[in-house]
Amino acid sequence: MSPSLSVVADNDLKTTPKTETVAERVRRLQAEARQLAKDHIRSLSSALMNVEQLALEISEGGDAYPPGVRDLARRLVEDCEMRAQTLEAIVSRTL
């Protein structure tokens, strides 16, 4: 014979959870969205740095890379550096 199982509800009426007001929820969600945006911007900045490093390696790669590719990579290094500085300036003013 198998033992009997029963479901027991955990209804402790003494500790009812405080519900958020709409204004509190809006503030919490806005703060969460701002944090996610900061994280996303950090990811973009990191990706730009990775592309810049990779482009620098290719631009200095010598004859193993076709001249057009080396030139494009050299210009990409300059562009990534400029874009990263612009991104940093914008972020420092707004966040």
C-alpha positions as CSV (number, residue, x, y, z in Angstrom):
1,M,0.0,0.0,0.0
2,S,1.5,3.4,-1.0
3,P,1.5,6.3,1.4
4,S,-1.2,9.0,1.0
5,L,-0.1,12.3,-0.3
6,S,-1.9,15.6,0.3
7,V,-1.5,19.1,-0.9
8,V,-1.0,21.7,1.8
9,A,-1.5,25.4,0.9
10,D,0.9,27.9,2.3
11,N,-1.5,30.7,3.0
12,D,0.1,32.7,5.7
13,L,-2.2,35.7,6.0
14,K,0.1,37.6,8.4
15,T,2.7,38.3,5.7
16,T,0.8,39.6,2.7
17,P,3.2,40.9,0.0
18,K,3.1,44.6,-0.6
19,T,2.0,45.3,-4.1
20,E,3.8,48.0,-6.2
21,T,1.9,51.0,-7.1
22,V,1.9,51.9,-10.8
23,A,4.3,54.8,-10.2
24,E,6.7,52.5,-8.4
25,R,6.5,49.9,-11.1
26,V,7.2,52.6,-13.8
27,R,10.2,53.9,-11.9
28,R,11.5,50.3,-11.4
29,L,11.1,49.5,-15.1
30,Q,12.7,52.7,-16.2
31,A,15.7,52.1,-14.0
32,E,15.9,48.6,-15.4
33,A,15.7,49.9,-18.9
34,R,18.5,52.4,-18.3
35,Q,20.7,49.7,-16.8
36,L,20.1,47.5,-19.8
37,A,20.9,50.4,-22.2
38,K,24.2,51.0,-20.3
39,D,25.0,47.3,-20.6
40,H,24.2,47.3,-24.3
41,I,26.3,50.4,-24.9
42,R,29.2,48.7,-23.1
43,S,28.8,45.7,-25.5
44,L,28.9,48.0,-28.5
45,S,32.0,49.8,-27.2
46,S,33.7,46.4,-26.6
47,A,32.7,45.2,-30.1
48,L,34.2,48.4,-31.6
49,M,37.4,47.8,-29.8
50,N,37.6,44.2,-31.0
51,V,37.0,45.3,-34.6
52,E,39.6,48.0,-34.3
53,Q,42.2,45.5,-33.0
54,L,41.4,43.0,-35.7
55,A,41.5,45.6,-38.4
56,L,44.9,46.9,-37.0
57,E,46.3,43.3,-37.2
58,I,45.2,43.0,-40.8
59,S,46.4,46.4,-41.8
60,E,49.8,45.5,-40.5
61,G,49.7,42.0,-41.9
62,G,52.0,42.7,-44.8
63,D,51.9,40.8,-48.1
64,A,49.7,38.0,-46.8
65,Y,46.7,40.3,-47.3
66,P,45.8,41.9,-50.5
67,P,46.7,45.7,-50.7
68,G,43.0,46.7,-50.9
69,V,42.1,44.7,-47.8
70,R,45.0,46.2,-45.8
71,D,44.0,49.7,-46.9
72,L,40.4,49.1,-46.0
73,A,41.4,47.7,-42.6
74,R,43.7,50.7,-42.0
75,R,40.7,53.1,-42.7
76,L,38.5,50.9,-40.5
77,V,41.0,51.3,-37.6
78,E,40.7,55.1,-37.9
79,D,36.9,55.0,-38.2
80,C,36.5,52.7,-35.2
81,E,38.7,54.9,-33.1
82,M,36.7,58.0,-34.0
83,R,33.4,56.3,-33.5
84,A,34.4,54.9,-30.1
85,Q,35.5,58.4,-29.0
86,T,32.2,59.8,-30.2
87,L,30.2,57.1,-28.4
88,E,32.2,57.8,-25.2
89,A,31.5,61.5,-25.4
90,I,27.8,61.0,-26.0
91,V,27.5,58.6,-23.1
92,S,29.4,60.8,-20.7
93,R,27.0,63.6,-21.4
94,T,23.8,61.6,-21.1
95,L,24.2,58.8,-18.6
